[in-house]
Amino acid sequence: MGADGPVRLLTFTTLYPNRAQPFHGLFVERRLRRLVATGAVQARVVAPVPWFPWRSKAFGSYARFARVPSVEDVDGLRVTHPRYPVIPKVGMGVAPSLMASFVGRHVRNVLRQRDFDLVDAHYFYPDGVAAARIARTLRRPLVITARGSDVNLIATYASARRQILRAAEEAAAIITVSDALRRKLLDLGVRDDKITVLRNGVDLAEFRPDEHAAARVTGRALLSVGQLVIGKGHDVAIRAVSEIPDARLVIAGDGPLRRDLERLAQSCGAKDRVTFLGQVNQEALLRCYNAADATILASAREGMPNVVLESLACGTPVIASSVGGIPEIMTSEVAGVMLEETSPDCLREAILKVLRSTRSRSLVRAFAQRFSWEPTIGAQVALYRKVLADAGSRAVP
């Protein structure tokens, strides 16, 4: 790369959409696509996928891995999906080693085909740890982005924490999507001068108020978005809405807890007022935000959730847990309500407060305009250039 030439990235992450999992890791893909659109960055994506031999749906979620193509061209980006072995339930401690060993050869082949300046890894464990080993072998600087559960949850395990700290020490720079994650890394012992906070942004042209996007749901409409997994708070939302007689809840997302949540809605007497949409595309999600009176995010932990930003950009207020980077977004009552505790009673009171509010959707939208992508993307390009300049200066005898 010349002084004014584009930064050539090798983006390394298991969190990237593919043909079999089109909604997987959209938050990584959206940021990278905007970086490339500036012309200041070129990118090649290596998105490892666990090896699995059978495609039949009888094998459940593992079969999706077998259906992921080896290579895709998506919006002008070449994305490859090398395989690596995974040992279910007992393999977390060795996952980075297996990933680095089996994917490292593929990365070296990519390097022979097209040179790159630095390795851009997303999610600290196992992705960032494996990327650190690969970058060390290839003598390329490494930037790791921490995104949420990798630091909030996985780093609580001693073996993973040791590996995360070693990767952090080897990285030229670390990005966190919230200041809350920065503080978590500091608590773990990561050096402050390595960490830069670059929050997620929202596409204000894509997520916008649209009166004609969908017909209003009869009664008061509430929306809960996210995977149907432990910790996302859909159960809390169901229990709270069941106690508001004319309220309806729409849940957008899918996952292993769907049947449990459907049974919960029935046991709460709210079966007819809770709708499960499953996984929805972006166009359908836009309609959902616009049809809702409020969006609920009752998570136990978060990084910097796109759900909050997208809802606000559509003019829809948010009721959210005070966890992770959410307090960094919800800095005004215009945005909605943060929960004092994540309980059905507290959420029910917050819902009623928002529904009684006279705030206009246009005010919520105006508040969201401070979260555009432009400042984040500019700062990220500048960080990459600084990393390369520092690496170049160290290479001078």
VOBABA-456318 format. One record per residue (C-alpha): residue number from 1; y, x, z; residue in one letter. Coordinates in Angstrom, 1 decimal. Last residue first. Example, Ala and Ser with C-alpha at 12.3 -4.5 7.8 and 13.67 -1.06 7.14 Angstrom:
2
> num,c2,c1,c3,residu
> 2,-1.1,13.7,7.1,s
> 1,-4.5,12.3,7.8,a
% end
This chain:
397
> num,c2,c1,c3,residu
> 397,-0.9,16.4,10.8,p
> 396,0.3,12.9,9.5,v
> 395,-2.4,10.3,10.3,a
> 394,-0.5,9.1,13.4,r
> 393,2.5,8.3,11.3,s
> 392,0.4,6.3,8.8,g
> 391,-1.2,4.2,11.6,a
> 390,2.2,3.5,13.0,d
> 389,3.5,2.3,9.6,a
> 388,0.4,0.3,9.1,l
> 387,0.7,-1.5,12.4,v
> 386,4.5,-2.0,11.8,k
> 385,3.8,-3.6,8.4,r
> 384,1.2,-6.0,9.9,y
> 383,3.7,-7.0,12.7,l
> 382,6.4,-7.7,10.1,a
> 381,4.1,-9.9,8.1,v
> 380,3.3,-11.8,11.4,q
> 379,6.9,-12.2,12.3,a
> 378,7.7,-13.8,8.9,g
> 377,4.7,-16.1,9.2,i
> 376,5.6,-17.3,12.7,t
> 375,9.3,-17.9,11.8,p
> 374,8.4,-19.9,8.7,e
> 373,5.6,-22.1,10.0,w
> 372,7.8,-25.0,11.2,s
> 371,7.7,-25.9,14.9,f
> 370,11.4,-26.6,15.5,r
> 369,11.0,-29.7,13.2,q
> 368,8.8,-31.4,15.8,a
> 367,11.8,-32.6,17.9,f
> 366,13.3,-34.3,14.8,a
> 365,9.9,-36.1,14.3,r
> 364,10.0,-37.4,17.8,v
> 363,13.5,-38.6,17.4,l
> 362,12.6,-40.4,14.1,s
> 361,9.6,-42.0,15.9,r
> 360,12.1,-43.7,18.2,s
> 359,12.0,-43.5,22.0,r
> 358,12.0,-47.0,23.6,t
> 357,9.3,-46.2,26.1,s
> 356,7.0,-49.0,27.4,r
> 355,4.0,-47.7,25.4,l
> 354,4.7,-44.1,26.7,v
> 353,4.7,-45.2,30.3,k
> 352,1.6,-47.4,29.8,l
> 351,-0.3,-44.4,28.3,i
> 350,0.8,-42.2,31.2,a
> 349,-0.4,-44.6,33.8,e
> 348,-3.8,-44.9,32.0,r
> 347,-4.0,-41.1,31.8,l
> 346,-3.5,-40.7,35.5,c
> 345,-6.1,-43.3,36.3,d
> 344,-8.6,-41.9,33.8,p
> 343,-8.2,-38.3,35.1,s
> 342,-6.8,-35.1,33.7,t
> 341,-4.2,-34.4,36.3,e
> 340,-0.4,-34.2,36.2,e
> 339,-0.7,-35.3,32.5,l
> 338,2.0,-34.3,30.1,m
> 337,4.0,-37.1,28.6,v
> 336,5.6,-37.7,25.2,g
> 335,7.5,-35.4,22.8,a
> 334,10.9,-37.0,23.6,v
> 333,10.3,-36.1,27.2,e
> 332,11.0,-32.5,26.3,s
> 331,9.3,-29.2,26.5,t
> 330,5.9,-30.4,25.3,m
> 329,5.2,-27.4,23.0,i
> 328,5.0,-24.6,25.5,e
> 327,3.4,-27.0,28.0,p
> 326,0.5,-27.4,25.5,i
> 325,-0.2,-23.7,25.2,g
> 324,-3.1,-23.7,27.6,g
> 323,-3.3,-26.7,29.8,v
> 322,-1.0,-29.5,30.9,s
> 321,-3.2,-32.3,29.5,s
> 320,-1.7,-34.4,26.8,a
> 319,0.0,-37.7,25.9,i
> 318,1.6,-37.3,22.6,v
> 317,4.4,-39.1,20.7,p
> 316,3.9,-40.0,17.1,t
> 315,6.8,-39.0,14.7,g
> 314,4.4,-37.6,12.1,c
> 313,5.5,-34.1,13.0,a
> 312,4.7,-35.0,16.6,l
> 311,1.1,-35.8,15.7,s
> 310,0.6,-32.7,13.7,e
> 309,2.0,-30.4,16.5,l
> 308,-0.2,-32.0,19.2,v
> 307,-3.3,-31.9,17.1,v
> 306,-2.7,-28.3,16.1,n
> 305,-3.6,-27.3,19.6,p
> 304,-2.3,-23.9,20.9,m
> 303,-5.1,-22.6,23.0,g
> 302,-6.8,-25.4,24.8,e
> 301,-8.6,-26.2,28.0,r
> 300,-9.9,-29.3,29.9,a
> 299,-8.7,-31.5,27.0,s
> 298,-7.1,-35.0,27.4,a
> 297,-5.4,-35.0,24.0,l
> 296,-4.1,-38.5,23.4,i
> 295,-2.0,-39.5,20.4,t
> 294,0.5,-42.4,20.8,a
> 293,1.5,-45.6,19.0,d
> 292,-1.0,-44.8,16.3,a
> 291,-0.9,-45.9,12.7,a
> 290,1.1,-42.8,11.6,n
> 289,-1.3,-40.4,13.3,y
> 288,-4.3,-42.2,11.8,c
> 287,-2.8,-42.2,8.3,r
> 286,-2.3,-38.5,8.4,l
> 285,-5.9,-38.1,9.6,l
> 284,-7.1,-40.0,6.6,a
> 283,-5.2,-37.6,4.3,e
> 282,-6.4,-34.6,6.2,q
> 281,-10.1,-35.4,6.0,n
> 280,-12.0,-37.3,8.7,v
> 279,-15.0,-36.4,10.8,q
> 278,-16.4,-39.4,12.6,g
> 277,-14.3,-42.6,12.7,l
> 276,-15.4,-43.8,16.1,f
> 275,-13.6,-47.1,17.0,t
> 274,-13.1,-48.1,20.6,v
> 273,-11.8,-51.7,21.2,r
> 272,-15.1,-53.6,20.5,d
> 271,-17.1,-51.3,22.8,k
> 270,-14.6,-51.6,25.6,a
> 269,-16.7,-53.1,28.4,g
> 268,-16.9,-49.8,30.2,c
> 267,-20.6,-49.6,29.6,s
> 266,-20.1,-50.1,25.9,q
> 265,-17.5,-47.4,25.6,a
> 264,-19.7,-45.1,27.6,l
> 263,-22.7,-45.8,25.3,r
> 262,-20.5,-44.8,22.3,e
> 261,-19.4,-41.7,24.2,l
> 260,-23.0,-40.7,24.8,d
> 259,-23.9,-41.3,21.2,r
> 258,-21.1,-39.2,19.9,r
> 257,-21.6,-36.3,22.3,l
> 256,-23.2,-33.9,19.8,p
> 255,-20.1,-33.8,17.5,g
> 254,-17.7,-35.8,15.4,d
> 253,-14.0,-36.3,15.1,g
> 252,-11.4,-39.0,15.0,a
> 251,-11.5,-41.4,17.9,i
> 250,-9.5,-44.6,17.6,v
> 249,-8.6,-46.4,20.8,l
> 248,-7.4,-50.0,21.1,r
> 247,-5.1,-51.4,23.8,a
> 246,-4.8,-55.1,24.6,d
> 245,-6.7,-55.0,27.9,p
> 244,-5.6,-51.6,29.3,i
> 243,-8.4,-50.6,31.7,e
> 242,-10.8,-49.7,28.9,s
> 241,-8.1,-47.4,27.5,v
> 240,-8.4,-45.1,30.6,a
> 239,-12.2,-44.9,30.5,r
> 238,-12.3,-44.2,26.8,i
> 237,-9.5,-41.5,27.0,a
> 236,-11.4,-39.8,29.9,v
> 235,-14.6,-39.8,27.8,d
> 234,-12.6,-38.3,24.9,h
> 233,-11.6,-35.5,27.1,g
> 232,-12.2,-32.5,24.9,k
> 231,-14.1,-30.6,27.6,g
> 230,-17.7,-31.4,26.6,i
> 229,-18.0,-32.0,22.8,v
> 228,-17.0,-34.7,20.4,l
> 227,-14.8,-32.5,18.3,q
> 226,-11.1,-33.5,18.2,g
> 225,-8.6,-36.3,17.9,v
> 224,-7.9,-39.2,20.2,s
> 223,-5.6,-42.0,18.9,l
> 222,-4.1,-45.0,20.6,l
> 221,-3.1,-48.3,19.0,a
> 220,-1.5,-51.1,20.9,r
> 219,-2.5,-54.6,19.6,g
> 218,-3.7,-55.2,16.1,t
> 217,-3.9,-51.8,14.3,v
> 216,-0.9,-51.2,12.1,r
> 215,-1.5,-51.0,8.4,a
> 214,-1.8,-47.5,7.1,a
> 213,0.3,-44.8,5.3,a
> 212,3.0,-47.2,4.4,h
> 211,5.4,-46.4,7.2,e
> 210,4.9,-42.7,6.5,d
> 209,6.2,-40.2,9.1,p
> 208,5.3,-36.6,8.2,r
> 207,2.5,-34.1,8.2,f
> 206,2.3,-32.5,4.8,e
> 205,5.9,-31.7,4.4,a
> 204,6.3,-30.6,8.0,l
> 203,3.4,-28.1,7.7,d
> 202,2.8,-27.3,11.4,v
> 201,3.1,-24.0,13.1,g
> 200,0.7,-22.0,15.4,n
> 199,2.3,-19.7,17.9,r
> 198,2.7,-16.0,17.4,l
> 197,2.7,-14.2,20.7,v
> 196,2.4,-10.4,20.3,t
> 195,0.2,-8.3,22.6,i
> 194,-0.3,-4.6,22.4,k
> 193,2.6,-3.7,24.7,d
> 192,1.1,-6.0,27.4,d
> 191,-2.0,-3.8,27.9,r
> 190,-5.2,-5.8,28.4,v
> 189,-6.4,-5.9,32.0,g
> 188,-8.1,-9.3,32.2,l
> 187,-5.0,-10.8,33.8,d
> 186,-2.9,-9.5,30.9,l
> 185,-5.3,-11.3,28.5,l
> 184,-4.8,-14.6,30.4,k
> 183,-1.1,-14.1,30.3,r
> 182,-1.1,-13.7,26.5,r
> 181,-3.3,-16.8,26.3,l
> 180,-0.6,-18.8,28.2,a
> 179,2.0,-17.3,25.9,d
> 178,0.4,-19.1,23.0,s
> 177,-1.3,-18.3,19.7,v
> 176,-2.1,-14.8,20.8,t
> 175,-1.9,-11.7,18.5,i
> 174,-3.4,-8.3,19.4,i
> 173,-2.3,-5.0,17.8,a
> 172,-3.8,-1.6,16.9,a
> 171,-7.2,-2.8,18.3,a
> 170,-9.3,-0.2,20.0,e
> 169,-8.3,-1.2,23.6,e
> 168,-8.7,-4.9,22.8,a
> 167,-12.2,-4.2,21.4,a
> 166,-13.1,-2.5,24.7,r
> 165,-11.7,-5.3,26.7,l
> 164,-13.6,-7.9,24.7,i
> 163,-16.8,-6.0,25.1,q
> 162,-16.4,-5.8,28.9,r
> 161,-15.5,-9.5,29.0,r
> 160,-18.5,-10.5,27.0,a
> 159,-20.8,-8.7,29.5,s
> 158,-19.1,-10.2,32.5,a
> 157,-18.9,-13.8,31.4,y
> 156,-15.4,-15.3,32.1,t
> 155,-14.2,-13.9,28.7,a
> 154,-16.2,-16.6,27.0,i
> 153,-14.1,-19.4,28.6,l
> 152,-10.3,-18.9,28.4,n
> 151,-10.3,-15.8,26.2,v
> 150,-12.6,-16.9,23.3,d
> 149,-12.0,-20.5,24.3,s
> 148,-8.4,-20.2,23.0,g
> 147,-7.2,-18.4,19.8,r
> 146,-7.0,-14.7,20.3,a
> 145,-6.0,-12.9,17.1,t
> 144,-7.3,-9.4,16.6,i
> 143,-5.5,-6.7,14.4,v
> 142,-7.5,-3.7,13.4,l
> 141,-6.5,-0.4,11.8,p
> 140,-8.9,1.0,9.3,r
> 139,-11.2,4.0,9.8,r
> 138,-14.2,2.4,8.1,l
> 137,-16.5,3.0,11.1,t
> 136,-13.8,2.0,13.6,r
> 135,-13.0,-1.1,11.6,a
> 134,-16.6,-2.2,11.7,i
> 133,-17.0,-1.7,15.4,r
> 132,-13.7,-3.5,16.1,a
> 131,-14.7,-6.3,13.7,a
> 130,-17.8,-6.9,15.8,a
> 129,-15.7,-7.3,18.9,v
> 128,-13.2,-9.5,17.2,g
> 127,-15.8,-11.8,15.8,d
> 126,-18.1,-12.2,18.9,p
> 125,-15.8,-12.9,20.7,y
> 124,-12.1,-12.3,20.1,f
> 123,-11.4,-15.1,17.6,y
> 122,-9.8,-14.1,14.4,h
> 121,-10.0,-10.6,12.9,a
> 120,-7.5,-9.0,10.4,d
> 119,-8.9,-5.6,9.3,v
> 118,-6.3,-3.3,7.7,l
> 117,-5.2,-1.7,4.5,d
> 116,-7.8,-3.0,2.0,f
> 115,-9.5,-1.4,-1.0,d
> 114,-11.3,-3.5,-3.5,r
> 113,-14.8,-3.2,-4.8,q
> 112,-15.8,-0.2,-2.6,r
> 111,-14.2,-1.9,0.4,l
> 110,-16.2,-5.1,-0.3,v
> 109,-19.4,-3.1,-0.3,n
> 108,-18.4,-1.6,3.1,r
> 107,-17.8,-5.1,4.4,v
> 106,-21.3,-6.1,3.2,h
> 105,-22.8,-3.1,5.0,r
> 104,-21.0,-4.1,8.2,g
> 103,-22.3,-7.7,8.1,v
> 102,-25.8,-7.0,9.5,f
> 101,-25.0,-4.4,12.0,s
> 100,-21.6,-5.8,13.1,a
> 99,-22.9,-9.3,13.5,m
> 98,-26.0,-8.1,15.4,l
> 97,-23.9,-6.0,17.7,s
> 96,-21.4,-8.8,18.3,p
> 95,-24.1,-11.3,19.1,a
> 94,-25.9,-9.1,21.6,v
> 93,-24.5,-10.7,24.8,g
> 92,-24.5,-14.2,23.3,m
> 91,-28.2,-14.1,22.3,g
> 90,-30.0,-16.1,25.0,v
> 89,-29.0,-19.7,24.0,k
> 88,-30.0,-19.4,20.3,p
> 87,-30.7,-15.9,18.9,i
> 86,-28.4,-15.4,15.9,v
> 85,-29.2,-13.3,12.9,p
> 84,-26.4,-12.3,10.4,y
> 83,-25.6,-13.7,7.0,r
> 82,-22.8,-12.8,4.7,p
> 81,-20.4,-15.6,3.7,h
> 80,-17.8,-14.4,1.2,t
> 79,-14.4,-15.9,0.5,v
> 78,-12.3,-14.8,-2.5,r
> 77,-8.9,-16.4,-2.2,l
> 76,-7.3,-18.2,-5.2,g
> 75,-7.2,-21.6,-3.6,d
> 74,-10.9,-21.2,-2.5,v
> 73,-13.2,-18.9,-4.5,d
> 72,-16.6,-19.1,-2.8,e
> 71,-19.4,-16.6,-2.1,v
> 70,-22.8,-16.7,-0.4,s
> 69,-22.8,-20.5,-0.4,p
> 68,-23.2,-22.4,3.0,v
> 67,-26.2,-24.7,2.8,r
> 66,-28.3,-22.6,5.0,a
> 65,-25.7,-22.8,7.8,f
> 64,-25.7,-26.5,7.5,r
> 63,-29.4,-26.5,8.4,a
> 62,-28.5,-25.3,11.9,y
> 61,-26.7,-28.5,12.6,s
> 60,-29.8,-30.6,12.4,g
> 59,-33.1,-29.2,11.3,f
> 58,-34.2,-32.6,9.8,a
> 57,-31.1,-32.2,7.5,k
> 56,-33.2,-29.9,5.4,s
> 55,-31.6,-26.7,4.4,r
> 54,-34.1,-24.2,5.8,w
> 53,-33.9,-20.5,6.3,p
> 52,-31.2,-20.0,8.9,f
> 51,-28.9,-16.9,9.1,w
> 50,-25.7,-17.4,11.1,p
> 49,-22.6,-17.3,8.9,v
> 48,-20.1,-14.5,8.5,p
> 47,-16.6,-15.2,7.0,a
> 46,-15.4,-12.2,5.1,v
> 45,-12.0,-13.2,3.5,v
> 44,-10.0,-11.1,1.0,r
> 43,-6.3,-11.2,1.4,a
> 42,-3.1,-10.1,-0.2,q
> 41,0.1,-10.3,1.8,v
> 40,3.9,-10.1,1.0,a
> 39,3.6,-12.6,-1.8,g
> 38,4.8,-15.3,0.7,t
> 37,2.0,-17.6,-0.4,a
> 36,-0.6,-15.1,1.1,v
> 35,0.8,-15.6,4.6,l
> 34,0.8,-19.4,4.1,r
> 33,-2.8,-19.4,3.1,r
> 32,-3.7,-17.2,6.0,l
> 31,-2.1,-19.6,8.5,r
> 30,-3.9,-22.7,7.0,r
> 29,-7.3,-20.9,6.8,e
> 28,-7.3,-19.9,10.5,v
> 27,-6.3,-23.4,11.7,f
> 26,-8.9,-25.0,9.3,l
> 25,-11.7,-23.2,11.2,g
> 24,-14.4,-25.6,10.2,h
> 23,-13.2,-28.8,8.5,f
> 22,-15.0,-28.2,5.1,p
> 21,-18.3,-27.2,6.7,q
> 20,-20.9,-27.2,3.9,a
> 19,-18.4,-26.0,1.3,r
> 18,-16.8,-23.6,3.6,n
> 17,-13.9,-23.6,6.1,p
> 16,-13.2,-20.5,8.2,y
> 15,-14.0,-19.6,11.8,l
> 14,-16.7,-16.9,11.6,t
> 13,-13.9,-14.5,11.1,t
> 12,-12.9,-11.3,9.3,f
> 11,-9.7,-11.3,7.2,t
> 10,-9.6,-8.1,5.1,l
> 9,-5.9,-7.8,4.5,l
> 8,-3.9,-5.9,1.9,r
> 7,-0.3,-5.8,2.8,v
> 6,1.9,-6.3,-0.2,p
> 5,3.9,-3.5,-1.6,g
> 4,7.4,-2.4,-0.3,d
> 3,6.4,0.9,1.4,a
> 2,3.4,1.3,-0.9,g
> 1,0.0,0.0,0.0,m
% end
